[in-house]
Amino acid sequence: MKRFFKLCAMLFILIHAQTLSAEEKLIFGADLKRIAQSYLAERNIFNEVLISDKRAYFPCAEDIYIEQKNPNSWNTIKASCGSPATWSISFRTQAYAQNTKQNDSEKTAQSVEIVFTKRNIPKGKVLQQDDLVMKLVNSRASHGAYLATDNLVGHKAKRNIARDTIIKAKHILANNAVNKNDTVLIVSGTASLSIVTYGEALTDGKIGDMIVVKNSSSLKEFKAIVTAEKKVSPITNIN
């Protein structure tokens, strides 16, 4: 029995010592860099975190939280221990610089130009050429990105988009091919024999959507499929 109690006491001391060790574990720059880069990547920001891997910071037994310090820039971010924070520090980031010693063929193989926001874009704003900028990034960061600004001009922002963000489909609203009250071309029949007339769109629609159209001559309303910009094909008889 005495031996049993001695064993239990040793286990208690060992577990207690391990708990203290975990609570007193120092946080190093490499830890903060890993957490910060993961946070940035989730927001399509591929900046380099400027922090020394070997630099030691305060101990933290809780989760490390990262946040944008300045809502208008990703150049400075803040790391905090726990919530509410027991301590926090700020550090800088910068866009990855291209290696000037690379030859042209290496740059072409490893990097690609994609579209970034040039400034903060509020929700609902129609994108203009001046809102966008092309930047060279590692090809691994280009998945889902747009390769030309022309493909984005005229689209509306679905949400607030921070400056220096890689624009992807989730950030924008696709343009309607037909808007309500538009005059549309109604094309029915076959490729060899088609009937063309005009009508008024009563609902909005993208290509492939079903909308309601009113025939301008007969004033009858019917359902049609949007086939192109300002062009529809009726599902029912348009007479």
ZAFI-317147 format. One line per field, with one value per residue: residue number from 1; x, y, z of N, C-alpha, C in turn. Coordinates in nm, 4 decimals. Layout:
REM residues N
n <- (NUM, ...)
n.px <- (X, ...)
n.py <- (Y, ...)
n.pz <- (Z, ...)
ca.px <- (X, ...)
ca.py <- (Y, ...)
ca.pz <- (Z, ...)
c.px <- (X, ...)
c.py <- (Y, ...)
c.pz <- (Z, ...)
This chain:
REM residues 239
n <- (1, 2, 3, 4, 5, 6, 7, 8, 9, 10, 11, 12, 13, 14, 15, 16, 17, 18, 19, 20, 21, 22, 23, 24, 25, 26, 27, 28, 29, 30, 31, 32, 33, 34, 35, 36, 37, 38, 39, 40, 41, 42, 43, 44, 45, 46, 47, 48, 49, 50, 51, 52, 53, 54, 55, 56, 57, 58, 59, 60, 61, 62, 63, 64, 65, 66, 67, 68, 69, 70, 71, 72, 73, 74, 75, 76, 77, 78, 79, 80, 81, 82, 83, 84, 85, 86, 87, 88, 89, 90, 91, 92, 93, 94, 95, 96, 97, 98, 99, 100, 101, 102, 103, 104, 105, 106, 107, 108, 109, 110, 111, 112, 113, 114, 115, 116, 117, 118, 119, 120, 121, 122, 123, 124, 125, 126, 127, 128, 129, 130, 131, 132, 133, 134, 135, 136, 137, 138, 139, 140, 141, 142, 143, 144, 145, 146, 147, 148, 149, 150, 151, 152, 153, 154, 155, 156, 157, 158, 159, 160, 161, 162, 163, 164, 165, 166, 167, 168, 169, 170, 171, 172, 173, 174, 175, 176, 177, 178, 179, 180, 181, 182, 183, 184, 185, 186, 187, 188, 189, 190, 191, 192, 193, 194, 195, 196, 197, 198, 199, 200, 201, 202, 203, 204, 205, 206, 207, 208, 209, 210, 211, 212, 213, 214, 215, 216, 217, 218, 219, 220, 221, 222, 223, 224, 225, 226, 227, 228, 229, 230, 231, 232, 233, 234, 235, 236, 237, 238, 239)
n.px <- (0.0826, 0.1942, 0.3813, 0.2168, 0.0951, 0.3218, 0.3871, 0.1629, 0.2011, 0.4355, 0.3465, 0.1624, 0.3324, 0.4841, 0.2913, 0.2039, 0.4387, 0.4703, 0.2500, 0.3098, 0.5348, 0.4227, 0.2639, 0.4542, 0.5889, 0.7893, 0.7114, 0.8204, 0.9648, 0.9365, 0.7065, 0.5080, 0.5317, 0.4489, 0.1771, 0.0805, 0.1242, -0.0480, -0.2918, -0.2914, -0.2866, -0.5389, -0.6885, -0.6178, -0.3813, -0.0517, 0.1898, 0.5255, 0.6186, 0.7790, 0.9815, 1.2065, 1.2967, 1.4171, 1.3788, 1.2692, 0.9577, 0.6974, 0.5741, 0.2924, 0.0026, -0.2332, -0.4445, -0.2980, -0.3867, -0.4346, -0.4532, -0.5474, -0.3779, -0.4048, -0.6863, -0.6688, -0.4453, -0.2161, 0.0366, 0.1174, 0.0631, -0.1013, -0.0257, -0.1815, -0.2014, -0.4341, -0.7850, -0.9715, -0.6735, -0.3610, -0.1156, 0.0235, 0.1762, 0.3160, 0.4019, 0.5700, 0.4848, 0.5614, 0.5293, 0.6309, 0.9483, 1.0748, 1.3370, 1.6090, 1.8164, 1.7245, 1.6783, 1.4955, 1.3438, 1.3190, 1.1662, 0.9301, 0.8465, 0.8010, 0.6445, 0.3551, 0.1442, -0.1194, -0.4460, -0.4743, -0.6306, -0.6062, -0.6661, -0.8693, -1.1816, -1.5160, -1.8161, -2.0442, -1.9447, -1.8793, -1.6339, -1.3532, -1.0987, -0.8924, -0.9062, -0.7716, -0.4767, -0.1977, 0.0057, 0.3100, 0.3307, 0.4103, 0.3395, 0.1899, 0.0231, -0.1690, -0.4016, -0.7362, -0.7392, -0.7743, -0.6502, -0.6424, -0.7307, -0.9421, -1.1387, -1.2707, -1.3510, -1.6356, -1.7791, -1.9509, -1.8490, -1.8849, -1.8450, -1.6708, -1.3455, -1.0112, -0.7214, -0.4585, -0.5457, -0.5874, -0.8038, -1.0847, -1.3434, -1.5281, -1.5317, -1.6750, -1.9753, -2.1411, -2.2078, -2.5337, -2.6754, -2.9065, -3.1123, -3.3859, -3.6521, -3.5027, -3.4784, -3.5117, -3.3869, -3.5828, -3.5472, -3.6651, -3.7415, -3.5630, -3.2192, -3.2198, -3.4571, -3.5746, -3.7520, -3.7613, -3.8100, -3.9024, -3.8891, -3.9723, -3.7757, -3.8843, -3.7705, -3.4467, -3.1506, -2.8850, -2.6684, -2.8129, -3.0036, -3.3536, -3.6004, -3.8710, -4.0455, -4.1957, -4.3759, -4.3322, -4.5104, -4.7493, -4.7940, -4.8023, -4.6965, -4.4220, -4.2068, -3.8520, -3.5231, -3.2118, -2.9833, -2.7710, -2.6121, -2.8692, -3.0392, -3.2793, -3.4339, -3.7451, -3.9356, -4.1958, -4.4715, -4.4573, -4.6509)
n.py <- (-0.1204, 0.1233, 0.1534, 0.1924, 0.4446, 0.6004, 0.5795, 0.7077, 0.9655, 1.0364, 1.0375, 1.2493, 1.4672, 1.4630, 1.5140, 1.7678, 1.9122, 1.8979, 2.0464, 2.3019, 2.3433, 2.3594, 2.5859, 2.7782, 2.7931, 2.9472, 3.1790, 3.1881, 3.3756, 3.2226, 3.0749, 3.2760, 3.3742, 3.1564, 3.1302, 3.3845, 3.3960, 3.1973, 3.3104, 3.5378, 3.4165, 3.2958, 3.5147, 3.5840, 3.7276, 3.7510, 3.8271, 3.8754, 3.7940, 3.9985, 3.9083, 3.7808, 3.4414, 3.3241, 3.4916, 3.5375, 3.5559, 3.6564, 3.4033, 3.1907, 3.0239, 3.0027, 3.0404, 3.2031, 3.5066, 3.6766, 3.9941, 4.2595, 4.5556, 4.8155, 4.9194, 4.9973, 4.8934, 4.6204, 4.6227, 4.6274, 4.4086, 4.2598, 4.0499, 3.8615, 3.7226, 3.5005, 3.5705, 3.7742, 3.9622, 3.8800, 3.9739, 4.1612, 4.2117, 4.4039, 4.3714, 4.4009, 4.3539, 4.2647, 4.2752, 3.9920, 4.0085, 3.9918, 3.7828, 3.9350, 3.8136, 3.6006, 3.4454, 3.5256, 3.3026, 3.1489, 3.3199, 3.3266, 3.0643, 3.0361, 3.2439, 3.4628, 3.7138, 3.8647, 3.9976, 4.2556, 4.4487, 4.7993, 4.9895, 5.0396, 4.8820, 4.9531, 4.7731, 4.7025, 4.8836, 4.9686, 4.8232, 4.9912, 5.0634, 5.2027, 5.1084, 4.8771, 4.6681, 4.5108, 4.2511, 4.0722, 3.7426, 3.4411, 3.1441, 2.9587, 3.1067, 3.1998, 3.0623, 3.0569, 3.3272, 3.6386, 3.7019, 3.9249, 4.2692, 4.3588, 4.1683, 4.2261, 4.4894, 4.6906, 4.5094, 4.4541, 4.5007, 4.2417, 4.2478, 4.4363, 4.5095, 4.4850, 4.6903, 4.5747, 4.3122, 3.9894, 3.9520, 3.7443, 3.5198, 3.5079, 3.7613, 3.9346, 4.0395, 3.8777, 4.0201, 4.1019, 3.9633, 4.0489, 4.3067, 4.4153, 4.5743, 4.6156, 4.6351, 4.3548, 4.1109, 3.8713, 3.5466, 3.2771, 2.9396, 2.7371, 2.6683, 2.6823, 2.8087, 3.0840, 3.3004, 3.6386, 3.8886, 4.1717, 4.2465, 4.3193, 4.2933, 4.1627, 4.0802, 4.0420, 3.8781, 3.6370, 3.4859, 3.1871, 3.1888, 3.1740, 3.3999, 3.6432, 3.7717, 4.0305, 4.0394, 4.2849, 4.3394, 4.1755, 4.2024, 3.9959, 3.7977, 3.5820, 3.2992, 3.2863, 3.1868, 3.3290, 3.3859, 3.5331, 3.8567, 4.0826, 3.9166, 3.6595, 3.3340, 3.1959, 2.9865, 2.9108, 2.9455, 3.2459, 3.3900)
n.pz <- (0.0000, 0.0840, -0.1102, -0.3295, -0.2725, -0.2847, -0.5542, -0.6682, -0.5714, -0.7031, -0.9683, -0.9593, -0.9059, -1.1398, -1.3414, -1.2601, -1.2891, -1.5657, -1.6474, -1.5518, -1.7056, -1.9605, -1.9327, -1.8991, -2.1322, -2.3690, -2.6306, -2.9591, -3.2338, -3.4680, -3.4145, -3.4024, -3.6621, -3.8182, -3.7389, -3.8068, -4.0863, -4.1724, -4.0996, -4.2680, -4.5207, -4.5317, -4.5856, -4.8338, -4.8478, -4.9159, -4.7848, -4.6618, -4.3342, -4.1141, -3.8928, -3.6511, -3.6428, -3.4197, -3.2069, -2.8744, -2.7009, -2.4674, -2.2376, -2.3241, -2.2635, -2.3919, -2.6891, -2.9739, -3.1130, -3.4193, -3.5742, -3.7984, -3.7673, -3.8668, -4.0336, -4.2976, -4.4124, -4.4604, -4.3693, -4.1060, -3.8388, -3.5514, -3.2768, -3.0247, -2.6963, -2.5966, -2.5136, -2.3220, -2.4057, -2.2609, -2.3223, -2.5978, -2.9178, -3.1879, -3.5325, -3.8491, -4.2005, -4.5418, -4.9000, -5.0889, -5.2272, -5.5582, -5.6733, -5.8049, -5.9347, -6.0708, -6.3867, -6.6907, -6.7774, -6.5468, -6.3844, -6.5306, -6.5043, -6.2302, -6.1354, -6.1652, -6.3086, -6.1403, -6.0481, -5.8123, -5.5481, -5.5629, -5.3831, -5.0827, -5.1163, -5.0987, -5.0047, -5.2656, -5.4479, -5.7864, -5.9731, -6.1074, -6.3541, -6.2273, -5.9711, -5.9566, -5.9782, -6.1324, -6.0106, -5.9538, -5.8473, -5.6643, -5.8393, -5.6978, -5.5406, -5.7064, -5.7534, -5.8463, -5.8893, -6.0774, -6.4022, -6.5559, -6.5622, -6.7125, -6.6977, -6.4692, -6.4427, -6.4013, -6.2552, -5.9418, -5.6013, -5.3697, -5.1016, -4.8427, -4.9449, -4.8664, -4.9283, -5.1452, -5.1772, -5.3187, -5.5804, -5.6048, -5.7236, -5.5164, -5.4139, -5.5733, -5.7488, -6.0074, -6.3268, -6.4476, -6.7417, -6.8428, -6.7342, -6.5260, -6.6983, -6.9247, -7.2832, -7.4775, -7.7100, -7.8580, -7.9457, -8.1219, -8.2325, -8.4746, -8.5760, -8.8532, -8.9094, -8.7669, -8.5422, -8.4752, -8.2405, -8.0342, -7.6806, -7.3347, -7.0461, -6.7440, -6.5151, -6.3560, -6.4854, -6.5258, -6.7750, -6.8784, -6.6804, -6.5914, -6.6845, -6.6681, -6.9415, -7.1390, -7.4329, -7.6752, -7.8813, -7.8592, -7.5925, -7.4181, -7.1397, -7.0664, -6.9929, -7.0247, -7.1332, -7.0581, -7.3046, -7.4012, -7.3793, -7.3346, -7.4785, -7.5308, -7.5090, -7.5673, -7.3436, -7.3558, -7.5886, -7.7751, -7.9025)
ca.px <- (0.0000, 0.2844, 0.4424, 0.1135, 0.0842, 0.4449, 0.3748, 0.0643, 0.2638, 0.5317, 0.2689, 0.1083, 0.4425, 0.5231, 0.1863, 0.2076, 0.5580, 0.4453, 0.1553, 0.3853, 0.6238, 0.3419, 0.2191, 0.5675, 0.6571, 0.8109, 0.6688, 0.9298, 0.9266, 0.8949, 0.5674, 0.4237, 0.5365, 0.3647, 0.0367, 0.0471, 0.1175, -0.1716, -0.3993, -0.2886, -0.3202, -0.6843, -0.7469, -0.5571, -0.2689, 0.0681, 0.3031, 0.6281, 0.6136, 0.9137, 1.0081, 1.3150, 1.2498, 1.4773, 1.3483, 1.1773, 0.8587, 0.6396, 0.5046, 0.1480, -0.0590, -0.3603, -0.4325, -0.2452, -0.4807, -0.3744, -0.5490, -0.4959, -0.3689, -0.4603, -0.7857, -0.6391, -0.3172, -0.1685, 0.1791, 0.1410, -0.0368, -0.0825, -0.0458, -0.2239, -0.2124, -0.5628, -0.8921, -0.8963, -0.5300, -0.2697, -0.0121, 0.0154, 0.2890, 0.2922, 0.5173, 0.5430, 0.4898, 0.5849, 0.5090, 0.7511, 1.0267, 1.1253, 1.4823, 1.6570, 1.9169, 1.6587, 1.6687, 1.3574, 1.2738, 1.2874, 1.0563, 0.8091, 0.8047, 0.7686, 0.5596, 0.2507, 0.0799, -0.2610, -0.5100, -0.4900, -0.6950, -0.5100, -0.7109, -0.9829, -1.3023, -1.6348, -1.9195, -2.1373, -1.8775, -1.8513, -1.4893, -1.2989, -0.9597, -0.8039, -0.9164, -0.7038, -0.3355, -0.1390, 0.1273, 0.3750, 0.3329, 0.4415, 0.2283, 0.1077, -0.0734, -0.2572, -0.5191, -0.8640, -0.7228, -0.7991, -0.5245, -0.6546, -0.8231, -1.0604, -1.2409, -1.3308, -1.4060, -1.7802, -1.8412, -1.9704, -1.7878, -1.9830, -1.8122, -1.5588, -1.2214, -0.8972, -0.6165, -0.3591, -0.6097, -0.6046, -0.9477, -1.1342, -1.4859, -1.6084, -1.5317, -1.7513, -2.1047, -2.1402, -2.2995, -2.6505, -2.6795, -3.0319, -3.1659, -3.5280, -3.6916, -3.4230, -3.5355, -3.4359, -3.4136, -3.6423, -3.5165, -3.7255, -3.7334, -3.4441, -3.1067, -3.2536, -3.5719, -3.5935, -3.8390, -3.6980, -3.8947, -3.8504, -3.9704, -3.9207, -3.7437, -3.9562, -3.6838, -3.3037, -3.0998, -2.7537, -2.6774, -2.8577, -3.1156, -3.4886, -3.6600, -4.0033, -4.0357, -4.3241, -4.3663, -4.3666, -4.6229, -4.8724, -4.7988, -4.8116, -4.5796, -4.3820, -4.0761, -3.7477, -3.3867, -3.1141, -2.8823, -2.6582, -2.6443, -2.9920, -3.0994, -3.3445, -3.5024, -3.8668, -3.9660, -4.3336, -4.5083, -4.4569, -4.7558)
ca.py <- (0.0000, 0.2380, 0.1648, 0.2472, 0.5885, 0.6631, 0.5868, 0.8125, 1.0951, 1.0638, 1.0720, 1.3835, 1.5634, 1.4642, 1.5837, 1.9087, 1.9727, 1.9120, 2.1566, 2.4254, 2.3601, 2.4034, 2.7221, 2.8700, 2.7788, 3.0739, 3.1906, 3.2370, 3.4408, 3.1213, 3.0406, 3.3884, 3.3830, 3.0499, 3.1637, 3.5057, 3.3665, 3.1215, 3.4102, 3.6206, 3.3341, 3.2781, 3.6394, 3.6063, 3.8188, 3.6679, 3.9100, 3.8157, 3.8421, 4.0438, 3.8777, 3.6840, 3.3109, 3.2854, 3.5868, 3.4842, 3.6491, 3.6151, 3.2735, 3.1965, 2.8915, 3.0118, 3.0588, 3.3301, 3.5688, 3.7739, 4.0879, 4.3715, 4.6701, 4.9313, 4.8666, 5.0390, 4.8400, 4.4948, 4.6377, 4.6024, 4.3233, 4.2456, 3.9172, 3.8715, 3.5963, 3.4822, 3.6685, 3.8983, 3.9430, 3.9043, 4.0590, 4.1721, 4.2772, 4.4387, 4.3537, 4.4458, 4.2598, 4.3277, 4.1863, 3.9175, 4.0690, 3.8974, 3.7709, 4.0002, 3.7307, 3.4994, 3.4782, 3.5434, 3.1753, 3.1081, 3.4041, 3.2851, 2.9342, 3.0379, 3.3556, 3.5015, 3.8400, 3.8526, 4.1251, 4.2942, 4.5781, 4.9093, 5.0674, 4.9766, 4.8821, 4.9311, 4.6836, 4.7622, 4.9722, 4.9138, 4.8279, 5.0652, 5.0288, 5.2650, 5.0365, 4.7487, 4.6722, 4.3804, 4.2251, 3.9444, 3.6587, 3.3005, 3.0797, 2.8859, 3.2005, 3.2515, 2.9764, 3.1256, 3.4715, 3.6891, 3.7286, 4.0500, 4.3640, 4.3750, 4.0720, 4.2694, 4.6252, 4.6908, 4.4215, 4.5140, 4.4323, 4.1716, 4.2779, 4.5278, 4.4437, 4.5654, 4.7157, 4.4687, 4.1808, 3.9180, 3.9422, 3.6154, 3.5213, 3.5284, 3.9027, 4.0181, 3.9941, 3.8655, 4.1129, 4.0456, 3.9792, 4.1219, 4.3730, 4.4461, 4.6879, 4.6190, 4.5856, 4.2346, 4.0448, 3.7391, 3.4606, 3.1449, 2.8577, 2.6531, 2.7351, 2.7045, 2.8982, 3.1476, 3.4185, 3.7384, 4.0016, 4.2442, 4.2413, 4.3903, 4.2042, 4.1971, 4.0403, 4.0362, 3.7430, 3.6108, 3.3875, 3.0575, 3.2065, 3.1879, 3.5276, 3.6710, 3.8716, 4.0724, 4.0646, 4.4256, 4.3463, 4.1147, 4.2374, 3.8747, 3.7670, 3.4423, 3.2674, 3.2688, 3.1624, 3.4281, 3.3163, 3.6241, 3.9894, 4.1407, 3.8212, 3.5488, 3.2320, 3.1628, 2.8488, 2.8876, 3.0146, 3.3894, 3.4552)
ca.pz <- (0.0000, 0.0904, -0.2434, -0.4175, -0.2459, -0.3333, -0.6994, -0.6983, -0.5438, -0.8113, -1.0882, -0.9381, -0.9223, -1.2810, -1.4170, -1.2192, -1.3504, -1.7085, -1.6636, -1.5337, -1.8205, -2.0748, -1.9096, -1.9023, -2.2603, -2.4385, -2.7693, -3.0416, -3.3590, -3.5653, -3.3829, -3.4440, -3.8082, -3.8728, -3.7125, -3.8817, -4.2294, -4.1934, -4.0900, -4.3882, -4.6376, -4.5312, -4.6360, -4.9655, -4.8345, -4.9195, -4.7457, -4.5771, -4.1966, -4.0796, -3.7528, -3.6361, -3.5965, -3.2923, -3.1002, -2.7736, -2.6486, -2.3410, -2.2382, -2.3504, -2.2593, -2.4634, -2.8335, -3.0238, -3.2065, -3.5107, -3.6316, -3.8761, -3.6761, -3.9370, -4.1281, -4.4349, -4.4574, -4.4031, -4.3421, -3.9638, -3.7761, -3.4075, -3.2198, -2.8851, -2.6235, -2.5323, -2.5305, -2.3451, -2.4224, -2.1487, -2.3815, -2.7440, -2.9841, -3.3278, -3.6205, -3.9853, -4.3118, -4.6719, -5.0147, -5.1244, -5.3354, -5.6583, -5.6766, -5.9269, -5.9992, -6.1516, -6.5287, -6.7362, -6.7866, -6.4106, -6.3385, -6.5996, -6.4531, -6.0887, -6.0963, -6.2598, -6.2743, -6.1100, -6.0142, -5.6720, -5.5273, -5.5497, -5.2672, -5.0145, -5.1987, -5.0148, -5.0575, -5.3600, -5.5439, -5.9190, -5.9925, -6.2204, -6.3847, -6.1279, -5.8438, -5.9714, -6.0163, -6.1587, -5.9332, -5.9784, -5.7275, -5.6857, -5.9081, -5.6012, -5.4811, -5.8110, -5.7724, -5.8326, -5.9092, -6.2129, -6.4716, -6.6316, -6.4995, -6.7995, -6.6574, -6.3434, -6.4531, -6.4177, -6.1559, -5.8097, -5.4869, -5.2879, -4.9627, -4.8305, -4.9835, -4.8232, -5.0271, -5.1651, -5.1698, -5.4450, -5.6071, -5.6517, -5.7564, -5.3949, -5.3777, -5.6661, -5.7994, -6.1529, -6.3941, -6.5146, -6.8868, -6.8656, -6.6166, -6.5330, -6.7845, -7.0477, -7.4089, -7.5129, -7.8372, -7.8344, -8.0605, -8.1065, -8.3527, -8.4909, -8.6416, -8.9942, -8.9186, -8.6364, -8.5350, -8.3900, -8.2038, -7.9179, -7.5603, -7.2168, -6.9345, -6.6204, -6.4041, -6.3879, -6.5076, -6.5848, -6.8830, -6.8277, -6.5870, -6.6459, -6.6465, -6.7258, -7.0488, -7.1998, -7.5766, -7.7015, -7.9759, -7.8055, -7.4494, -7.3375, -7.0574, -7.0763, -6.9354, -7.1261, -7.0848, -7.1044, -7.3851, -7.4226, -7.3287, -7.3929, -7.5717, -7.4597, -7.5900, -7.4905, -7.3071, -7.4016, -7.7129, -7.7526, -7.9809)
c.px <- (0.0860, 0.3489, 0.3438, 0.1002, 0.2069, 0.4398, 0.2761, 0.1231, 0.3606, 0.4595, 0.2115, 0.2140, 0.4809, 0.4224, 0.1875, 0.3252, 0.5376, 0.3500, 0.2249, 0.4736, 0.5474, 0.3016, 0.3323, 0.6442, 0.6688, 0.7568, 0.7835, 0.8761, 0.8768, 0.7490, 0.4726, 0.4187, 0.4442, 0.2158, -0.0069, 0.0340, -0.0066, -0.2918, -0.4070, -0.3334, -0.4709, -0.7561, -0.6842, -0.4487, -0.1430, 0.1920, 0.4015, 0.6193, 0.7552, 0.9377, 1.1159, 1.2620, 1.2972, 1.4444, 1.2428, 1.0844, 0.8021, 0.5802, 0.3555, 0.0940, -0.1924, -0.3362, -0.3740, -0.3423, -0.4077, -0.4840, -0.4764, -0.4939, -0.4309, -0.5583, -0.7576, -0.5108, -0.2870, -0.0205, 0.2145, 0.0275, -0.0015, -0.1120, -0.0782, -0.2348, -0.3472, -0.6626, -0.9793, -0.7460, -0.4542, -0.1486, -0.0321, 0.1387, 0.2509, 0.4184, 0.4733, 0.5476, 0.5226, 0.5620, 0.6397, 0.8205, 1.0739, 1.2775, 1.5347, 1.7610, 1.8545, 1.6586, 1.5220, 1.2797, 1.2338, 1.1693, 0.9249, 0.7555, 0.7508, 0.6715, 0.4600, 0.1913, -0.0695, -0.3141, -0.5226, -0.5753, -0.5878, -0.5411, -0.8227, -1.1087, -1.4233, -1.7348, -2.0139, -2.0731, -1.8561, -1.7030, -1.4521, -1.1524, -0.8633, -0.8086, -0.8285, -0.5586, -0.2868, -0.0099, 0.1785, 0.3813, 0.3779, 0.3186, 0.1376, 0.0004, -0.1792, -0.3842, -0.6476, -0.8581, -0.7549, -0.6662, -0.5286, -0.7581, -0.9512, -1.1741, -1.3168, -1.3964, -1.5564, -1.8533, -1.8532, -1.9007, -1.8968, -1.9663, -1.7055, -1.4307, -1.1055, -0.7987, -0.5170, -0.4169, -0.6160, -0.7547, -0.9818, -1.2859, -1.5733, -1.6184, -1.6270, -1.8852, -2.0982, -2.2426, -2.4192, -2.6373, -2.8045, -3.0762, -3.3141, -3.5505, -3.6045, -3.5077, -3.4492, -3.4790, -3.4634, -3.6223, -3.5752, -3.7161, -3.6075, -3.3351, -3.1395, -3.3698, -3.5988, -3.6839, -3.7774, -3.7959, -3.8355, -3.9467, -3.9057, -3.8956, -3.8157, -3.8787, -3.5382, -3.2630, -2.9604, -2.7714, -2.7101, -2.9737, -3.2489, -3.5476, -3.7992, -3.9889, -4.1761, -4.2999, -4.4141, -4.4866, -4.7525, -4.8969, -4.8172, -4.6818, -4.5496, -4.2437, -3.9764, -3.6140, -3.2941, -3.0019, -2.7578, -2.6990, -2.7621, -3.0573, -3.1562, -3.4054, -3.6239, -3.8785, -4.1045, -4.3578, -4.5189, -4.5675, -4.8644)
c.py <- (0.1254, 0.2626, 0.2280, 0.3986, 0.6639, 0.6816, 0.6965, 0.9506, 1.1329, 1.1043, 1.2127, 1.4899, 1.5765, 1.5407, 1.7320, 1.9805, 1.9942, 2.0272, 2.2899, 2.4521, 2.4116, 2.5481, 2.8222, 2.8622, 2.9138, 3.0665, 3.2532, 3.2999, 3.3428, 3.0805, 3.1500, 3.3990, 3.2792, 3.0835, 3.2827, 3.4769, 3.2849, 3.2164, 3.4931, 3.5411, 3.3106, 3.3995, 3.6811, 3.7136, 3.7347, 3.7528, 3.8303, 3.8779, 3.8734, 4.0267, 3.7701, 3.5538, 3.2793, 3.3802, 3.5301, 3.5942, 3.5945, 3.4744, 3.2935, 3.0547, 2.8889, 3.0260, 3.1963, 3.3833, 3.6755, 3.8662, 4.1990, 4.4942, 4.7947, 4.8810, 4.9015, 4.9787, 4.7083, 4.5032, 4.6137, 4.5172, 4.3041, 4.1027, 3.9338, 3.7329, 3.5918, 3.5909, 3.6690, 3.8752, 3.9700, 3.9841, 4.0616, 4.2435, 4.3063, 4.4134, 4.3801, 4.3297, 4.3368, 4.2256, 4.1167, 3.9835, 3.9602, 3.8983, 3.8255, 3.9159, 3.6194, 3.5405, 3.4780, 3.4126, 3.1249, 3.1880, 3.3598, 3.1550, 2.9426, 3.1479, 3.3903, 3.6337, 3.8164, 3.9879, 4.1411, 4.4212, 4.6840, 4.9953, 4.9903, 4.9916, 4.8574, 4.8391, 4.7602, 4.8518, 4.8993, 4.9320, 4.9022, 5.0264, 5.0830, 5.1959, 4.9116, 4.7663, 4.5283, 4.3667, 4.0857, 3.8662, 3.5184, 3.2305, 3.0016, 2.9749, 3.2465, 3.1690, 3.0544, 3.2752, 3.5087, 3.7320, 3.8560, 4.1393, 4.3804, 4.2822, 4.1160, 4.4059, 4.6175, 4.5993, 4.4944, 4.4310, 4.3704, 4.2053, 4.3860, 4.4510, 4.5354, 4.5851, 4.5998, 4.3286, 4.1197, 3.9007, 3.8054, 3.6247, 3.5503, 3.6753, 3.9870, 3.9541, 3.9883, 3.9608, 4.0373, 4.0660, 4.0570, 4.1814, 4.4038, 4.5752, 4.7031, 4.5763, 4.4689, 4.1823, 3.9043, 3.6558, 3.3233, 3.0697, 2.7739, 2.7329, 2.7681, 2.8029, 2.9567, 3.2698, 3.5146, 3.8521, 4.0681, 4.2309, 4.3199, 4.2895, 4.2527, 4.1567, 4.0420, 3.8926, 3.7402, 3.5084, 3.2509, 3.0673, 3.2108, 3.3184, 3.5393, 3.7877, 3.9054, 4.1051, 4.2071, 4.4395, 4.2969, 4.1509, 4.1160, 3.8518, 3.6174, 3.4237, 3.2411, 3.2453, 3.2696, 3.3547, 3.4009, 3.7601, 4.0475, 4.0486, 3.7032, 3.4524, 3.1855, 3.0154, 2.8121, 2.9650, 3.1645, 3.4613, 3.5131)
c.pz <- (0.0000, -0.0455, -0.3431, -0.4013, -0.2961, -0.4847, -0.7409, -0.6776, -0.6549, -0.9392, -1.0772, -0.9613, -1.0686, -1.3651, -1.3856, -1.2839, -1.4990, -1.7352, -1.6498, -1.6533, -1.9404, -2.0590, -1.9262, -2.0341, -2.3300, -2.5811, -2.8483, -3.1702, -3.4627, -3.5426, -3.4327, -3.5965, -3.8713, -3.8572, -3.7971, -4.0306, -4.2634, -4.1925, -4.2181, -4.5108, -4.6466, -4.5874, -4.7685, -4.9615, -4.8237, -4.8945, -4.6618, -4.4375, -4.1499, -3.9298, -3.7458, -3.5789, -3.4550, -3.1773, -3.0054, -2.7221, -2.5179, -2.3512, -2.2655, -2.3552, -2.3323, -2.6130, -2.8644, -3.1291, -3.2879, -3.5617, -3.7063, -3.7854, -3.7373, -4.0416, -4.2735, -4.4900, -4.3879, -4.3675, -4.1960, -3.9092, -3.6291, -3.3654, -3.0718, -2.8248, -2.5527, -2.5633, -2.4048, -2.3391, -2.2929, -2.1935, -2.5328, -2.7959, -3.1289, -3.4082, -3.7641, -4.0847, -4.4391, -4.7815, -5.0477, -5.2427, -5.4302, -5.6588, -5.8088, -5.9998, -6.0829, -6.2980, -6.5696, -6.7381, -6.6484, -6.3572, -6.4007, -6.5417, -6.3113, -6.0487, -6.2069, -6.2135, -6.2525, -6.0615, -5.8621, -5.6657, -5.5030, -5.4275, -5.1974, -5.1000, -5.1081, -5.0843, -5.1500, -5.4635, -5.6763, -5.9468, -6.1199, -6.2404, -6.2787, -5.9926, -5.8417, -6.0124, -6.0370, -6.0773, -5.9620, -5.8475, -5.7651, -5.7437, -5.8127, -5.5397, -5.5809, -5.8305, -5.7478, -5.8563, -6.0541, -6.2749, -6.5548, -6.5647, -6.5815, -6.7586, -6.5321, -6.3498, -6.4816, -6.3213, -6.0224, -5.7021, -5.4003, -5.1396, -4.9599, -4.8609, -4.9457, -4.9375, -5.0288, -5.1448, -5.3095, -5.4693, -5.6644, -5.6709, -5.6341, -5.3562, -5.4617, -5.7022, -5.9518, -6.2139, -6.4518, -6.6652, -6.9277, -6.7334, -6.6366, -6.6113, -6.9082, -7.1672, -7.4546, -7.6489, -7.8059, -7.9606, -8.0332, -8.2377, -8.3543, -8.5607, -8.7873, -9.0109, -8.7800, -8.6495, -8.4345, -8.3651, -8.0807, -7.8003, -7.4478, -7.1049, -6.8091, -6.4953, -6.4512, -6.4164, -6.5655, -6.6962, -6.8235, -6.7308, -6.6616, -6.5943, -6.7084, -6.8231, -7.0989, -7.3458, -7.6059, -7.7945, -7.9139, -7.6597, -7.3587, -7.2605, -7.0662, -7.0136, -7.0474, -7.0574, -7.1431, -7.1754, -7.4106, -7.3670, -7.4082, -7.4957, -7.4941, -7.5612, -7.5101, -7.4592, -7.3568, -7.5300, -7.6872, -7.8291, -7.8910)
